[in-house]
Structure formats: C-alpha cells, structure tokens
C-alpha cells in the first residue's frame, strides 16, 4: 500500500453504524475480516 494517496485507499461501511471507514496500516493483514469502524461499534454489535 506504499505510495497510495489517502483518497485512493480501500473503504468499507461499518456494520453497526453504517459510516464509511478507510484502510489503516494496522489492518493490513486482516482487512478482509475488519467489520467495525471503532472499538465502540465492535462492543455494541
């Protein structure tokens, strides 16, 4: 993902709140499994 502009990063919608969130470096290896935009939404399931 090096050299990619922020606007070109992959994006998903949170399954709880429906807000879009973009790819983060810490999710690089688990991006397919990420469902929630934040810890709060993950706890709310």
ModelCIF file with pLDDT and N, C-alpha, C, O atoms, coordinates in Angstrom:
data_MODEL
#
_entry.id   MODEL 
#
_entity.id                         1 
_entity.type                       polymer 
_entity.pdbx_number_of_molecules   1 
#
_entity_poly.entity_id                      1 
_entity_poly.type                           'polypeptide(L)' 
_entity_poly.nstd_linkage                   no 
_entity_poly.nstd_monomer                   no 
_entity_poly.pdbx_seq_one_letter_code       
;(UNK)(UNK)(UNK)(UNK)(UNK)(UNK)(UNK)(UNK)(UNK)(UNK)(UNK)(UNK)(UNK)(UNK)(UNK)(UNK)
(UNK)(UNK)(UNK)(UNK)(UNK)(UNK)(UNK)(UNK)(UNK)(UNK)(UNK)(UNK)(UNK)(UNK)(UNK)(UNK)
(UNK)(UNK)(UNK)(UNK)(UNK)(UNK)(UNK)(UNK)(UNK)(UNK)(UNK)(UNK)(UNK)
;
_entity_poly.pdbx_seq_one_letter_code_can   XXXXXXXXXXXXXXXXXXXXXXXXXXXXXXXXXXXXXXXXXXXXX 
_entity_poly.pdbx_strand_id                 A 
#
loop_
_entity_poly_seq.entity_id 
_entity_poly_seq.num 
_entity_poly_seq.mon_id 
_entity_poly_seq.hetero 
1 1  UNK n 
1 2  UNK n 
1 3  UNK n 
1 4  UNK n 
1 5  UNK n 
1 6  UNK n 
1 7  UNK n 
1 8  UNK n 
1 9  UNK n 
1 10 UNK n 
1 11 UNK n 
1 12 UNK n 
1 13 UNK n 
1 14 UNK n 
1 15 UNK n 
1 16 UNK n 
1 17 UNK n 
1 18 UNK n 
1 19 UNK n 
1 20 UNK n 
1 21 UNK n 
1 22 UNK n 
1 23 UNK n 
1 24 UNK n 
1 25 UNK n 
1 26 UNK n 
1 27 UNK n 
1 28 UNK n 
1 29 UNK n 
1 30 UNK n 
1 31 UNK n 
1 32 UNK n 
1 33 UNK n 
1 34 UNK n 
1 35 UNK n 
1 36 UNK n 
1 37 UNK n 
1 38 UNK n 
1 39 UNK n 
1 40 UNK n 
1 41 UNK n 
1 42 UNK n 
1 43 UNK n 
1 44 UNK n 
1 45 UNK n 
#
_struct_asym.id          A 
_struct_asym.entity_id   1 
#
loop_
_ma_qa_metric.id 
_ma_qa_metric.mode 
_ma_qa_metric.name 
_ma_qa_metric.software_group_id 
_ma_qa_metric.type 
1 global pLDDT . pLDDT 
2 local  pLDDT . pLDDT 
#
_ma_qa_metric_global.metric_id      1 
_ma_qa_metric_global.metric_value   91.44 
_ma_qa_metric_global.model_id       1 
_ma_qa_metric_global.ordinal_id     1 
#
loop_
_ma_qa_metric_local.label_asym_id 
_ma_qa_metric_local.label_comp_id 
_ma_qa_metric_local.label_seq_id 
_ma_qa_metric_local.metric_id 
_ma_qa_metric_local.metric_value 
_ma_qa_metric_local.model_id 
_ma_qa_metric_local.ordinal_id 
A UNK 1  2 57.00 1 1  
A UNK 2  2 68.00 1 2  
A UNK 3  2 77.00 1 3  
A UNK 4  2 80.00 1 4  
A UNK 5  2 87.00 1 5  
A UNK 6  2 84.00 1 6  
A UNK 7  2 85.00 1 7  
A UNK 8  2 88.00 1 8  
A UNK 9  2 91.00 1 9  
A UNK 10 2 93.00 1 10 
A UNK 11 2 94.00 1 11 
A UNK 12 2 96.00 1 12 
A UNK 13 2 97.00 1 13 
A UNK 14 2 97.00 1 14 
A UNK 15 2 96.00 1 15 
A UNK 16 2 96.00 1 16 
A UNK 17 2 96.00 1 17 
A UNK 18 2 96.00 1 18 
A UNK 19 2 96.00 1 19 
A UNK 20 2 96.00 1 20 
A UNK 21 2 96.00 1 21 
A UNK 22 2 94.00 1 22 
A UNK 23 2 94.00 1 23 
A UNK 24 2 93.00 1 24 
A UNK 25 2 92.00 1 25 
A UNK 26 2 93.00 1 26 
A UNK 27 2 94.00 1 27 
A UNK 28 2 93.00 1 28 
A UNK 29 2 95.00 1 29 
A UNK 30 2 96.00 1 30 
A UNK 31 2 95.00 1 31 
A UNK 32 2 95.00 1 32 
A UNK 33 2 96.00 1 33 
A UNK 34 2 96.00 1 34 
A UNK 35 2 96.00 1 35 
A UNK 36 2 96.00 1 36 
A UNK 37 2 94.00 1 37 
A UNK 38 2 95.00 1 38 
A UNK 39 2 95.00 1 39 
A UNK 40 2 95.00 1 40 
A UNK 41 2 94.00 1 41 
A UNK 42 2 94.00 1 42 
A UNK 43 2 95.00 1 43 
A UNK 44 2 90.00 1 44 
A UNK 45 2 79.00 1 45 
#
loop_
_atom_site.group_PDB 
_atom_site.id 
_atom_site.type_symbol 
_atom_site.label_atom_id 
_atom_site.label_alt_id 
_atom_site.label_comp_id 
_atom_site.label_asym_id 
_atom_site.label_entity_id 
_atom_site.label_seq_id 
_atom_site.pdbx_PDB_ins_code 
_atom_site.Cartn_x 
_atom_site.Cartn_y 
_atom_site.Cartn_z 
_atom_site.occupancy 
_atom_site.B_iso_or_equiv 
_atom_site.pdbx_formal_charge 
_atom_site.auth_seq_id 
_atom_site.auth_comp_id 
_atom_site.auth_asym_id 
_atom_site.auth_atom_id 
_atom_site.pdbx_PDB_model_num 
ATOM 1   N N  . UNK A 1 1  ? 0.821   -1.209  0.000  1.00 57.00 ? 1  UNK A N  1 
ATOM 2   C CA . UNK A 1 1  ? 0.000   0.000   0.000  1.00 57.00 ? 1  UNK A CA 1 
ATOM 3   C C  . UNK A 1 1  ? 0.862   1.270   0.000  1.00 57.00 ? 1  UNK A C  1 
ATOM 4   O O  . UNK A 1 1  ? 0.338   2.379   0.094  1.00 57.00 ? 1  UNK A O  1 
ATOM 5   N N  . UNK A 1 2  ? 2.143   1.105   -0.102 1.00 68.00 ? 2  UNK A N  1 
ATOM 6   C CA . UNK A 1 2  ? 3.023   2.266   -0.055 1.00 68.00 ? 2  UNK A CA 1 
ATOM 7   C C  . UNK A 1 2  ? 2.894   3.103   -1.323 1.00 68.00 ? 2  UNK A C  1 
ATOM 8   O O  . UNK A 1 2  ? 2.843   2.564   -2.428 1.00 68.00 ? 2  UNK A O  1 
ATOM 9   N N  . UNK A 1 3  ? 2.841   4.415   -1.159 1.00 77.00 ? 3  UNK A N  1 
ATOM 10  C CA . UNK A 1 3  ? 2.759   5.301   -2.297 1.00 77.00 ? 3  UNK A CA 1 
ATOM 11  C C  . UNK A 1 3  ? 1.356   5.546   -2.802 1.00 77.00 ? 3  UNK A C  1 
ATOM 12  O O  . UNK A 1 3  ? 1.180   6.073   -3.901 1.00 77.00 ? 3  UNK A O  1 
ATOM 13  N N  . UNK A 1 4  ? 0.354   5.175   -2.029 1.00 80.00 ? 4  UNK A N  1 
ATOM 14  C CA . UNK A 1 4  ? -1.044  5.384   -2.433 1.00 80.00 ? 4  UNK A CA 1 
ATOM 15  C C  . UNK A 1 4  ? -1.601  6.593   -1.689 1.00 80.00 ? 4  UNK A C  1 
ATOM 16  O O  . UNK A 1 4  ? -1.370  6.761   -0.492 1.00 80.00 ? 4  UNK A O  1 
ATOM 17  N N  . UNK A 1 5  ? -2.328  7.420   -2.406 1.00 87.00 ? 5  UNK A N  1 
ATOM 18  C CA . UNK A 1 5  ? -2.931  8.602   -1.793 1.00 87.00 ? 5  UNK A CA 1 
ATOM 19  C C  . UNK A 1 5  ? -4.083  8.190   -0.887 1.00 87.00 ? 5  UNK A C  1 
ATOM 20  O O  . UNK A 1 5  ? -4.734  7.174   -1.130 1.00 87.00 ? 5  UNK A O  1 
ATOM 21  N N  . UNK A 1 6  ? -4.338  8.978   0.160  1.00 84.00 ? 6  UNK A N  1 
ATOM 22  C CA . UNK A 1 6  ? -5.410  8.672   1.104  1.00 84.00 ? 6  UNK A CA 1 
ATOM 23  C C  . UNK A 1 6  ? -6.754  8.496   0.414  1.00 84.00 ? 6  UNK A C  1 
ATOM 24  O O  . UNK A 1 6  ? -7.534  7.621   0.788  1.00 84.00 ? 6  UNK A O  1 
ATOM 25  N N  . UNK A 1 7  ? -7.026  9.310   -0.578 1.00 85.00 ? 7  UNK A N  1 
ATOM 26  C CA . UNK A 1 7  ? -8.317  9.231   -1.258 1.00 85.00 ? 7  UNK A CA 1 
ATOM 27  C C  . UNK A 1 7  ? -8.472  7.949   -2.068 1.00 85.00 ? 7  UNK A C  1 
ATOM 28  O O  . UNK A 1 7  ? -9.590  7.584   -2.433 1.00 85.00 ? 7  UNK A O  1 
ATOM 29  N N  . UNK A 1 8  ? -7.364  7.257   -2.355 1.00 88.00 ? 8  UNK A N  1 
ATOM 30  C CA . UNK A 1 8  ? -7.412  6.031   -3.140 1.00 88.00 ? 8  UNK A CA 1 
ATOM 31  C C  . UNK A 1 8  ? -7.375  4.760   -2.297 1.00 88.00 ? 8  UNK A C  1 
ATOM 32  O O  . UNK A 1 8  ? -7.350  3.660   -2.849 1.00 88.00 ? 8  UNK A O  1 
ATOM 33  N N  . UNK A 1 9  ? -7.371  4.889   -0.965 1.00 91.00 ? 9  UNK A N  1 
ATOM 34  C CA . UNK A 1 9  ? -7.339  3.721   -0.100 1.00 91.00 ? 9  UNK A CA 1 
ATOM 35  C C  . UNK A 1 9  ? -8.685  2.998   -0.136 1.00 91.00 ? 9  UNK A C  1 
ATOM 36  O O  . UNK A 1 9  ? -9.719  3.627   -0.361 1.00 91.00 ? 9  UNK A O  1 
ATOM 37  N N  . UNK A 1 10 ? -8.677  1.681   0.084  1.00 93.00 ? 10 UNK A N  1 
ATOM 38  C CA . UNK A 1 10 ? -9.937  0.927   0.109  1.00 93.00 ? 10 UNK A CA 1 
ATOM 39  C C  . UNK A 1 10 ? -10.843 1.430   1.229  1.00 93.00 ? 10 UNK A C  1 
ATOM 40  O O  . UNK A 1 10 ? -10.365 1.944   2.240  1.00 93.00 ? 10 UNK A O  1 
ATOM 41  N N  . UNK A 1 11 ? -12.128 1.282   1.045  1.00 94.00 ? 11 UNK A N  1 
ATOM 42  C CA . UNK A 1 11 ? -13.104 1.782   2.009  1.00 94.00 ? 11 UNK A CA 1 
ATOM 43  C C  . UNK A 1 11 ? -14.182 0.727   2.250  1.00 94.00 ? 11 UNK A C  1 
ATOM 44  O O  . UNK A 1 11 ? -14.542 -0.025  1.344  1.00 94.00 ? 11 UNK A O  1 
ATOM 45  N N  . UNK A 1 12 ? -14.694 0.679   3.485  1.00 96.00 ? 12 UNK A N  1 
ATOM 46  C CA . UNK A 1 12 ? -15.786 -0.218  3.854  1.00 96.00 ? 12 UNK A CA 1 
ATOM 47  C C  . UNK A 1 12 ? -16.792 0.566   4.670  1.00 96.00 ? 12 UNK A C  1 
ATOM 48  O O  . UNK A 1 12 ? -16.498 1.663   5.146  1.00 96.00 ? 12 UNK A O  1 
ATOM 49  N N  . UNK A 1 13 ? -17.997 -0.004  4.834  1.00 97.00 ? 13 UNK A N  1 
ATOM 50  C CA . UNK A 1 13 ? -19.004 0.585   5.706  1.00 97.00 ? 13 UNK A CA 1 
ATOM 51  C C  . UNK A 1 13 ? -19.099 -0.251  6.972  1.00 97.00 ? 13 UNK A C  1 
ATOM 52  O O  . UNK A 1 13 ? -19.075 -1.481  6.914  1.00 97.00 ? 13 UNK A O  1 
ATOM 53  N N  . UNK A 1 14 ? -19.206 0.411   8.110  1.00 97.00 ? 14 UNK A N  1 
ATOM 54  C CA . UNK A 1 14 ? -19.331 -0.256  9.397  1.00 97.00 ? 14 UNK A CA 1 
ATOM 55  C C  . UNK A 1 14 ? -20.684 -0.975  9.456  1.00 97.00 ? 14 UNK A C  1 
ATOM 56  O O  . UNK A 1 14 ? -21.703 -0.415  9.052  1.00 97.00 ? 14 UNK A O  1 
ATOM 57  N N  . UNK A 1 15 ? -20.692 -2.218  9.959  1.00 96.00 ? 15 UNK A N  1 
ATOM 58  C CA . UNK A 1 15 ? -21.931 -2.981  10.014 1.00 96.00 ? 15 UNK A CA 1 
ATOM 59  C C  . UNK A 1 15 ? -22.865 -2.496  11.120 1.00 96.00 ? 15 UNK A C  1 
ATOM 60  O O  . UNK A 1 15 ? -24.055 -2.812  11.092 1.00 96.00 ? 15 UNK A O  1 
ATOM 61  N N  . UNK A 1 16 ? -22.355 -1.733  12.097 1.00 96.00 ? 16 UNK A N  1 
ATOM 62  C CA . UNK A 1 16 ? -23.180 -1.234  13.197 1.00 96.00 ? 16 UNK A CA 1 
ATOM 63  C C  . UNK A 1 16 ? -23.762 0.140   12.882 1.00 96.00 ? 16 UNK A C  1 
ATOM 64  O O  . UNK A 1 16 ? -24.980 0.318   12.890 1.00 96.00 ? 16 UNK A O  1 
ATOM 65  N N  . UNK A 1 17 ? -22.897 1.106   12.605 1.00 96.00 ? 17 UNK A N  1 
ATOM 66  C CA . UNK A 1 17 ? -23.356 2.487   12.410 1.00 96.00 ? 17 UNK A CA 1 
ATOM 67  C C  . UNK A 1 17 ? -23.535 2.864   10.945 1.00 96.00 ? 17 UNK A C  1 
ATOM 68  O O  . UNK A 1 17 ? -24.182 3.866   10.644 1.00 96.00 ? 17 UNK A O  1 
ATOM 69  N N  . UNK A 1 18 ? -22.975 2.083   10.032 1.00 96.00 ? 18 UNK A N  1 
ATOM 70  C CA . UNK A 1 18 ? -23.129 2.337   8.610  1.00 96.00 ? 18 UNK A CA 1 
ATOM 71  C C  . UNK A 1 18 ? -22.199 3.396   8.041  1.00 96.00 ? 18 UNK A C  1 
ATOM 72  O O  . UNK A 1 18 ? -22.250 3.686   6.846  1.00 96.00 ? 18 UNK A O  1 
ATOM 73  N N  . UNK A 1 19 ? -21.349 3.977   8.882  1.00 96.00 ? 19 UNK A N  1 
ATOM 74  C CA . UNK A 1 19 ? -20.416 5.004   8.408  1.00 96.00 ? 19 UNK A CA 1 
ATOM 75  C C  . UNK A 1 19 ? -19.255 4.376   7.640  1.00 96.00 ? 19 UNK A C  1 
ATOM 76  O O  . UNK A 1 19 ? -18.794 3.290   7.991  1.00 96.00 ? 19 UNK A O  1 
ATOM 77  N N  . UNK A 1 20 ? -18.789 5.045   6.610  1.00 96.00 ? 20 UNK A N  1 
ATOM 78  C CA . UNK A 1 20 ? -17.639 4.524   5.867  1.00 96.00 ? 20 UNK A CA 1 
ATOM 79  C C  . UNK A 1 20 ? -16.336 4.743   6.644  1.00 96.00 ? 20 UNK A C  1 
ATOM 80  O O  . UNK A 1 20 ? -16.172 5.753   7.328  1.00 96.00 ? 20 UNK A O  1 
ATOM 81  N N  . UNK A 1 21 ? -15.432 3.802   6.529  1.00 96.00 ? 21 UNK A N  1 
ATOM 82  C CA . UNK A 1 21 ? -14.100 3.957   7.111  1.00 96.00 ? 21 UNK A CA 1 
ATOM 83  C C  . UNK A 1 21 ? -13.087 3.421   6.131  1.00 96.00 ? 21 UNK A C  1 
ATOM 84  O O  . UNK A 1 21 ? -13.394 2.534   5.335  1.00 96.00 ? 21 UNK A O  1 
ATOM 85  N N  . UNK A 1 22 ? -11.870 3.957   6.184  1.00 94.00 ? 22 UNK A N  1 
ATOM 86  C CA . UNK A 1 22 ? -10.839 3.587   5.206  1.00 94.00 ? 22 UNK A CA 1 
ATOM 87  C C  . UNK A 1 22 ? -9.803  2.657   5.820  1.00 94.00 ? 22 UNK A C  1 
ATOM 88  O O  . UNK A 1 22 ? -9.694  2.518   7.038  1.00 94.00 ? 22 UNK A O  1 
ATOM 89  N N  . UNK A 1 23 ? -9.061  2.037   4.942  1.00 94.00 ? 23 UNK A N  1 
ATOM 90  C CA . UNK A 1 23 ? -7.982  1.122   5.289  1.00 94.00 ? 23 UNK A CA 1 
ATOM 91  C C  . UNK A 1 23 ? -6.984  1.792   6.203  1.00 94.00 ? 23 UNK A C  1 
ATOM 92  O O  . UNK A 1 23 ? -6.675  2.972   6.037  1.00 94.00 ? 23 UNK A O  1 
ATOM 93  N N  . UNK A 1 24 ? -6.475  1.041   7.174  1.00 93.00 ? 24 UNK A N  1 
ATOM 94  C CA . UNK A 1 24 ? -5.406  1.535   8.055  1.00 93.00 ? 24 UNK A CA 1 
ATOM 95  C C  . UNK A 1 24 ? -4.258  0.533   8.040  1.00 93.00 ? 24 UNK A C  1 
ATOM 96  O O  . UNK A 1 24 ? -4.457  -0.665  7.842  1.00 93.00 ? 24 UNK A O  1 
ATOM 97  N N  . UNK A 1 25 ? -3.073  1.045   8.249  1.00 92.00 ? 25 UNK A N  1 
ATOM 98  C CA . UNK A 1 25 ? -1.871  0.205   8.220  1.00 92.00 ? 25 UNK A CA 1 
ATOM 99  C C  . UNK A 1 25 ? -1.994  -0.968  9.196  1.00 92.00 ? 25 UNK A C  1 
ATOM 100 O O  . UNK A 1 25 ? -1.567  -2.077  8.873  1.00 92.00 ? 25 UNK A O  1 
ATOM 101 N N  . UNK A 1 26 ? -2.571  -0.744  10.390 1.00 93.00 ? 26 UNK A N  1 
ATOM 102 C CA . UNK A 1 26 ? -2.669  -1.817  11.380 1.00 93.00 ? 26 UNK A CA 1 
ATOM 103 C C  . UNK A 1 26 ? -3.615  -2.934  10.943 1.00 93.00 ? 26 UNK A C  1 
ATOM 104 O O  . UNK A 1 26 ? -3.573  -4.029  11.503 1.00 93.00 ? 26 UNK A O  1 
ATOM 105 N N  . UNK A 1 27 ? -4.472  -2.671  9.948  1.00 94.00 ? 27 UNK A N  1 
ATOM 106 C CA . UNK A 1 27 ? -5.396  -3.679  9.433  1.00 94.00 ? 27 UNK A CA 1 
ATOM 107 C C  . UNK A 1 27 ? -4.864  -4.341  8.169  1.00 94.00 ? 27 UNK A C  1 
ATOM 108 O O  . UNK A 1 27 ? -5.598  -5.075  7.507  1.00 94.00 ? 27 UNK A O  1 
ATOM 109 N N  . UNK A 1 28 ? -3.619  -4.100  7.824  1.00 93.00 ? 28 UNK A N  1 
ATOM 110 C CA . UNK A 1 28 ? -3.052  -4.563  6.557  1.00 93.00 ? 28 UNK A CA 1 
ATOM 111 C C  . UNK A 1 28 ? -3.250  -6.066  6.328  1.00 93.00 ? 28 UNK A C  1 
ATOM 112 O O  . UNK A 1 28 ? -3.626  -6.473  5.229  1.00 93.00 ? 28 UNK A O  1 
ATOM 113 N N  . UNK A 1 29 ? -3.005  -6.884  7.336  1.00 95.00 ? 29 UNK A N  1 
ATOM 114 C CA . UNK A 1 29 ? -3.077  -8.337  7.168  1.00 95.00 ? 29 UNK A CA 1 
ATOM 115 C C  . UNK A 1 29 ? -4.460  -8.913  7.404  1.00 95.00 ? 29 UNK A C  1 
ATOM 116 O O  . UNK A 1 29 ? -4.719  -10.059 7.035  1.00 95.00 ? 29 UNK A O  1 
ATOM 117 N N  . UNK A 1 30 ? -5.367  -8.134  8.020  1.00 96.00 ? 30 UNK A N  1 
ATOM 118 C CA . UNK A 1 30 ? -6.696  -8.652  8.359  1.00 96.00 ? 30 UNK A CA 1 
ATOM 119 C C  . UNK A 1 30 ? -7.823  -7.823  7.740  1.00 96.00 ? 30 UNK A C  1 
ATOM 120 O O  . UNK A 1 30 ? -8.956  -7.879  8.216  1.00 96.00 ? 30 UNK A O  1 
ATOM 121 N N  . UNK A 1 31 ? -7.532  -7.066  6.700  1.00 95.00 ? 31 UNK A N  1 
ATOM 122 C CA . UNK A 1 31 ? -8.521  -6.152  6.107  1.00 95.00 ? 31 UNK A CA 1 
ATOM 123 C C  . UNK A 1 31 ? -9.816  -6.865  5.719  1.00 95.00 ? 31 UNK A C  1 
ATOM 124 O O  . UNK A 1 31 ? -10.892 -6.282  5.860  1.00 95.00 ? 31 UNK A O  1 
ATOM 125 N N  . UNK A 1 32 ? -9.747  -8.098  5.239  1.00 95.00 ? 32 UNK A N  1 
ATOM 126 C CA . UNK A 1 32 ? -10.951 -8.832  4.839  1.00 95.00 ? 32 UNK A CA 1 
ATOM 127 C C  . UNK A 1 32 ? -11.846 -9.175  6.032  1.00 95.00 ? 32 UNK A C  1 
ATOM 128 O O  . UNK A 1 32 ? -13.045 -9.402  5.867  1.00 95.00 ? 32 UNK A O  1 
ATOM 129 N N  . UNK A 1 33 ? -11.263 -9.213  7.230  1.00 96.00 ? 33 UNK A N  1 
ATOM 130 C CA . UNK A 1 33 ? -12.015 -9.571  8.431  1.00 96.00 ? 33 UNK A CA 1 
ATOM 131 C C  . UNK A 1 33 ? -12.535 -8.357  9.203  1.00 96.00 ? 33 UNK A C  1 
ATOM 132 O O  . UNK A 1 33 ? -13.357 -8.518  10.106 1.00 96.00 ? 33 UNK A O  1 
ATOM 133 N N  . UNK A 1 34 ? -12.084 -7.163  8.876  1.00 96.00 ? 34 UNK A N  1 
ATOM 134 C CA . UNK A 1 34 ? -12.497 -5.955  9.589  1.00 96.00 ? 34 UNK A CA 1 
ATOM 135 C C  . UNK A 1 34 ? -13.937 -5.611  9.237  1.00 96.00 ? 34 UNK A C  1 
ATOM 136 O O  . UNK A 1 34 ? -14.286 -5.498  8.062  1.00 96.00 ? 34 UNK A O  1 
ATOM 137 N N  . UNK A 1 35 ? -14.788 -5.441  10.280 1.00 96.00 ? 35 UNK A N  1 
ATOM 138 C CA . UNK A 1 35 ? -16.202 -5.146  10.067 1.00 96.00 ? 35 UNK A CA 1 
ATOM 139 C C  . UNK A 1 35 ? -16.643 -3.850  10.729 1.00 96.00 ? 35 UNK A C  1 
ATOM 140 O O  . UNK A 1 35 ? -17.634 -3.244  10.324 1.00 96.00 ? 35 UNK A O  1 
ATOM 141 N N  . UNK A 1 36 ? -15.903 -3.428  11.749 1.00 96.00 ? 36 UNK A N  1 
ATOM 142 C CA . UNK A 1 36 ? -16.323 -2.289  12.561 1.00 96.00 ? 36 UNK A CA 1 
ATOM 143 C C  . UNK A 1 36 ? -15.358 -1.119  12.434 1.00 96.00 ? 36 UNK A C  1 
ATOM 144 O O  . UNK A 1 36 ? -14.151 -1.312  12.290 1.00 96.00 ? 36 UNK A O  1 
ATOM 145 N N  . UNK A 1 37 ? -15.903 0.104   12.488 1.00 94.00 ? 37 UNK A N  1 
ATOM 146 C CA . UNK A 1 37 ? -15.072 1.297   12.319 1.00 94.00 ? 37 UNK A CA 1 
ATOM 147 C C  . UNK A 1 37 ? -14.326 1.670   13.598 1.00 94.00 ? 37 UNK A C  1 
ATOM 148 O O  . UNK A 1 37 ? -13.308 2.359   13.546 1.00 94.00 ? 37 UNK A O  1 
ATOM 149 N N  . UNK A 1 38 ? -14.830 1.217   14.741 1.00 95.00 ? 38 UNK A N  1 
ATOM 150 C CA . UNK A 1 38 ? -14.214 1.598   16.010 1.00 95.00 ? 38 UNK A CA 1 
ATOM 151 C C  . UNK A 1 38 ? -14.443 0.520   17.071 1.00 95.00 ? 38 UNK A C  1 
ATOM 152 O O  . UNK A 1 38 ? -15.226 -0.410  16.880 1.00 95.00 ? 38 UNK A O  1 
ATOM 153 N N  . UNK A 1 39 ? -13.759 0.670   18.160 1.00 95.00 ? 39 UNK A N  1 
ATOM 154 C CA . UNK A 1 39 ? -13.908 -0.237  19.297 1.00 95.00 ? 39 UNK A CA 1 
ATOM 155 C C  . UNK A 1 39 ? -15.318 -0.136  19.874 1.00 95.00 ? 39 UNK A C  1 
ATOM 156 O O  . UNK A 1 39 ? -15.884 -1.143  20.300 1.00 95.00 ? 39 UNK A O  1 
ATOM 157 N N  . UNK A 1 40 ? -15.880 1.048   19.893 1.00 95.00 ? 40 UNK A N  1 
ATOM 158 C CA . UNK A 1 40 ? -17.237 1.273   20.403 1.00 95.00 ? 40 UNK A CA 1 
ATOM 159 C C  . UNK A 1 40 ? -18.261 0.468   19.586 1.00 95.00 ? 40 UNK A C  1 
ATOM 160 O O  . UNK A 1 40 ? -19.133 -0.189  20.156 1.00 95.00 ? 40 UNK A O  1 
ATOM 161 N N  . UNK A 1 41 ? -18.154 0.521   18.266 1.00 94.00 ? 41 UNK A N  1 
ATOM 162 C CA . UNK A 1 41 ? -19.069 -0.234  17.411 1.00 94.00 ? 41 UNK A CA 1 
ATOM 163 C C  . UNK A 1 41 ? -18.856 -1.732  17.572 1.00 94.00 ? 41 UNK A C  1 
ATOM 164 O O  . UNK A 1 41 ? -19.814 -2.503  17.516 1.00 94.00 ? 41 UNK A O  1 
ATOM 165 N N  . UNK A 1 42 ? -17.630 -2.146  17.768 1.00 94.00 ? 42 UNK A N  1 
ATOM 166 C CA . UNK A 1 42 ? -17.348 -3.570  17.954 1.00 94.00 ? 42 UNK A CA 1 
ATOM 167 C C  . UNK A 1 42 ? -18.014 -4.086  19.224 1.00 94.00 ? 42 UNK A C  1 
ATOM 168 O O  . UNK A 1 42 ? -18.559 -5.190  19.236 1.00 94.00 ? 42 UNK A O  1 
ATOM 169 N N  . UNK A 1 43 ? -17.973 -3.298  20.284 1.00 95.00 ? 43 UNK A N  1 
ATOM 170 C CA . UNK A 1 43 ? -18.605 -3.689  21.550 1.00 95.00 ? 43 UNK A CA 1 
ATOM 171 C C  . UNK A 1 43 ? -20.131 -3.662  21.472 1.00 95.00 ? 43 UNK A C  1 
ATOM 172 O O  . UNK A 1 43 ? -20.797 -4.419  22.177 1.00 95.00 ? 43 UNK A O  1 
ATOM 173 N N  . UNK A 1 44 ? -20.689 -2.801  20.626 1.00 90.00 ? 44 UNK A N  1 
ATOM 174 C CA . UNK A 1 44 ? -22.139 -2.628  20.511 1.00 90.00 ? 44 UNK A CA 1 
ATOM 175 C C  . UNK A 1 44 ? -22.796 -3.747  19.697 1.00 90.00 ? 44 UNK A C  1 
ATOM 176 O O  . UNK A 1 44 ? -23.967 -4.061  19.911 1.00 90.00 ? 44 UNK A O  1 
ATOM 177 N N  . UNK A 1 45 ? -22.060 -4.342  18.778 1.00 79.00 ? 45 UNK A N  1 
ATOM 178 C CA . UNK A 1 45 ? -22.539 -5.389  17.875 1.00 79.00 ? 45 UNK A CA 1 
ATOM 179 C C  . UNK A 1 45 ? -24.029 -5.435  17.871 1.00 79.00 ? 45 UNK A C  1 
ATOM 180 O O  . UNK A 1 45 ? -24.620 -6.255  17.169 1.00 79.00 ? 45 UNK A O  1 
#
